[in-house]
């Protein structure tokens, strides 16, 4: 479900209340972990940049919400944790934000945001996401 918005604030404001609460909570994880992060609406999604490099994004789709990790090779460190989740190469899909999901997202955000310079995709991560 594509949300027509010009800014991240407008994107979040256009979400249904339950989804706004969940995605805002993930947004807070990003902002707390990296106070210097910048947030821009890219490809229709709130996208988070560190030192000019996109490292994650949030999305609302028709039947799920998602956390997208640009340097998706860094998610390999979480293979065991992600077995319980619906996920793709660079996204983790969720319908509700459970406490264990918040804890996992917090670890993933902190790890990928601090380690993206070590990623094999560094300099090659796409800020254009393929959204189904």
N, C-alpha and C positions, 0 to 999 in steps of 0.2 A: 504494500500500500504506500504509494509515493505521496509525500506531504509536500505541497507547494509552499515554500517559505523562502524568504530572502536572507534570514539570519538564523543562527542556532536558537536564539530566544523564541523566535516565531515558530520554529520547528517544535520545540518542547511545548509551547503554548497550544499548538494545534493537536497534540496527542490526546486521546481519551484519558481520563483521570488516572485509571489504574496503571496504564502504560507510562504515563508521564511520571508518576511516582517511582516506578521501577527504573526507568531510564535516567531520571534525575539522580537517583541513588548511585547508579554506576558512574554518572558524570561527576558526582562529588568524590568518588574514589579516585578518579583521574586527577581532579583539581587538588585534592589533598596530597596525593603522592608526589605531584610535580607542580608546585606553585607557579613556576615560570612557564607552564604550558600555555600555548595559544589555541584558541578554539575558532574554527571557521566552518562554514557550511560548504562542503565540497561534494560534488556529485549528489546533492540532495541530502547529505547526511552530516551531522555534527562530527567533525574530524579534529583530532588533537595533534598538535605539532610541538616537538621539542627541537630547539636549535634549527628550526626551519624544515625539519623532517617529520612527515606524518608517521605516527606510530600506532594510533588506533582510531576507531570510529564507532559510533553507535547507530543502530537502525531499528526502525519499526516496520515490520512487514505484515502482510495480511494475517498470517497465523502464528507469528512468533516475533520476538525481539532478538537483536543480535549485538554481540560485541565482536568487532572486526579487528584483527591484529595484522598490521601491514607487513611486518617482518615475521611472517608466519612460521619460518623455520625455527624460531625461538619457542614456539609452542611444543616442540618435541620434548622439552623438559617437563611437560605436563601430560604426556601421553597416558600415563596410568590414571591420573585424575580425570581426564576428559573422556575416558571410556564410558562413564555414566551419563554423558551429555550428547545431545544431538549437535554434531559439529562438522564443519568442512575443513578444508585446508587452512583457511584464514579466519573462519568465523565460529563463534559458539552461539548456538540458537537456544533460546529459552522462552517459556510461556509465562512463568512466574519467577519472581526473584526470591528464592529461599535463602535462609541464613548460610547454608553451606555453599551456595552459588556466590553469594556476596564475598565470602571468605576466599573462594577460589579466584574470583575476578580480581580481588584486591592483590593477591599474590601474582597473578598473571600480569596485571597492569604495572605493578612495581618492577617485576622482572624484565618484561619486554621493553618498558620505557627506559630502564637503566642499562640494558644490554644491547639495544638496537645497533650501536656502533660495531658490535661483534658479530652481527648477523651476516650470513653469507649473501643476503639480499641487500645489504647496505649499499645505497646508491642505486639500487635497482627496484626497490619496493615501489609498487604502483599506488598512487593515491586515488586512482580510479578503481572503484570496487564494482564487481559484477554482482548485481543484485537479482535474485530470482523472484 
